Amino acid sequence: MKKFTPIFIAVSLFLLLFQSSCKQCSTCSAKDKTNGSELNSQEFCGESADVKANEDSYKSTWGTSADVTCSPS
């Protein structure tokens, strides 16, 4: 049991330090404003800032011609 505790602590610290940057995902979809049919859907995954930038780009691309929604996935 004494050998288990230091190994457990070492593994826990490793996971805490090196697995802390979580990947986030967001799915955006564009729907036709007149009939509500889905025109396009895309999932973005990465760091928070990258996902936000992709959401903004998606919204600017589809925003004038369709209703755009983005949600975490």
PAGUKE-765513 format. One record per residue (C-alpha): x, y, z; residue in one letter; residue number from 1. Coordinates in nm, 3 decimals. Each point is the difference from the previous one (the first is absolute). Layout:
<atoms>
@px = X	py = Y	pz = Z	type = a	seq = NUM
...
</atoms>
This chain:
<atoms>
@px = 0.000	py = 0.000	pz = 0.000	type = m	seq = 1
@px = 0.289	py = 0.238	pz = 0.069	type = k	seq = 2
@px = 0.126	py = -0.044	pz = -0.358	type = k	seq = 3
@px = -0.345	py = 0.068	pz = -0.141	type = f	seq = 4
@px = -0.042	py = 0.345	pz = 0.157	type = t	seq = 5
@px = 0.305	py = 0.170	pz = -0.160	type = p	seq = 6
@px = -0.085	py = -0.150	pz = -0.338	type = i	seq = 7
@px = -0.360	py = 0.117	pz = 0.033	type = f	seq = 8
@px = 0.115	py = 0.351	pz = 0.094	type = i	seq = 9
@px = 0.247	py = 0.012	pz = -0.291	type = a	seq = 10
@px = -0.262	py = -0.111	pz = -0.252	type = v	seq = 11
@px = -0.254	py = 0.246	pz = 0.140	type = s	seq = 12
@px = 0.245	py = 0.290	pz = -0.025	type = l	seq = 13
@px = 0.093	py = -0.097	pz = -0.355	type = f	seq = 14
@px = -0.365	py = -0.005	pz = -0.107	type = l	seq = 15
@px = -0.072	py = 0.325	pz = 0.177	type = l	seq = 16
@px = 0.292	py = 0.183	pz = -0.161	type = l	seq = 17
@px = -0.006	py = -0.140	pz = -0.352	type = f	seq = 18
@px = -0.367	py = -0.064	pz = -0.061	type = q	seq = 19
@px = -0.129	py = 0.336	pz = 0.118	type = s	seq = 20
@px = -0.053	py = 0.155	pz = -0.343	type = s	seq = 21
@px = -0.339	py = -0.133	pz = -0.099	type = c	seq = 22
@px = -0.115	py = -0.001	pz = -0.357	type = k	seq = 23
@px = -0.331	py = 0.174	pz = -0.054	type = q	seq = 24
@px = -0.245	py = -0.064	pz = -0.279	type = c	seq = 25
@px = -0.284	py = 0.204	pz = -0.142	type = s	seq = 26
@px = -0.253	py = -0.082	pz = -0.271	type = t	seq = 27
@px = -0.138	py = 0.281	pz = -0.214	type = c	seq = 28
@px = -0.290	py = -0.034	pz = -0.239	type = s	seq = 29
@px = -0.156	py = 0.230	pz = -0.255	type = a	seq = 30
@px = -0.373	py = -0.024	pz = -0.072	type = k	seq = 31
@px = -0.194	py = 0.160	pz = -0.282	type = d	seq = 32
@px = -0.187	py = 0.307	pz = 0.127	type = k	seq = 33
@px = -0.311	py = -0.071	pz = -0.208	type = t	seq = 34
@px = -0.068	py = -0.370	pz = 0.055	type = n	seq = 35
@px = 0.235	py = -0.105	pz = 0.284	type = g	seq = 36
@px = 0.180	py = -0.272	pz = -0.196	type = s	seq = 37
@px = 0.359	py = -0.063	pz = 0.102	type = e	seq = 38
@px = 0.245	py = 0.135	pz = -0.258	type = l	seq = 39
@px = 0.328	py = -0.085	pz = 0.168	type = n	seq = 40
@px = 0.136	py = -0.139	pz = 0.325	type = s	seq = 41
@px = 0.360	py = -0.010	pz = 0.119	type = q	seq = 42
@px = 0.182	py = -0.108	pz = 0.315	type = e	seq = 43
@px = 0.310	py = 0.183	pz = 0.124	type = f	seq = 44
@px = 0.237	py = -0.143	pz = 0.262	type = c	seq = 45
@px = 0.311	py = 0.148	pz = 0.159	type = g	seq = 46
@px = 0.106	py = 0.249	pz = 0.261	type = e	seq = 47
@px = -0.263	py = 0.243	pz = 0.123	type = s	seq = 48
@px = 0.133	py = 0.298	pz = -0.197	type = a	seq = 49
@px = 0.015	py = -0.202	pz = -0.324	type = d	seq = 50
@px = -0.355	py = -0.127	pz = 0.043	type = v	seq = 51
@px = -0.124	py = 0.355	pz = 0.065	type = k	seq = 52
@px = 0.181	py = 0.129	pz = -0.311	type = a	seq = 53
@px = -0.154	py = -0.278	pz = -0.212	type = n	seq = 54
@px = -0.346	py = 0.077	pz = 0.138	type = e	seq = 55
@px = 0.042	py = 0.370	pz = -0.085	type = d	seq = 56
@px = 0.119	py = -0.084	pz = -0.350	type = s	seq = 57
@px = -0.290	py = -0.241	pz = -0.056	type = y	seq = 58
@px = -0.248	py = 0.261	pz = 0.120	type = k	seq = 59
@px = 0.143	py = 0.269	pz = -0.227	type = s	seq = 60
@px = -0.008	py = -0.236	pz = -0.299	type = t	seq = 61
@px = -0.359	py = -0.123	pz = 0.045	type = w	seq = 62
@px = -0.147	py = 0.273	pz = 0.221	type = g	seq = 63
@px = -0.161	py = 0.218	pz = -0.268	type = t	seq = 64
@px = -0.164	py = -0.278	pz = -0.198	type = s	seq = 65
@px = -0.096	py = -0.246	pz = 0.275	type = a	seq = 66
@px = -0.085	py = -0.038	pz = 0.366	type = d	seq = 67
@px = 0.321	py = -0.115	pz = 0.169	type = v	seq = 68
@px = 0.028	py = -0.178	pz = 0.334	type = t	seq = 69
@px = 0.310	py = -0.134	pz = 0.174	type = c	seq = 70
@px = 0.001	py = -0.225	pz = 0.304	type = s	seq = 71
@px = 0.254	py = -0.205	pz = 0.194	type = p	seq = 72
@px = 0.021	py = -0.360	pz = -0.114	type = s	seq = 73
</atoms>
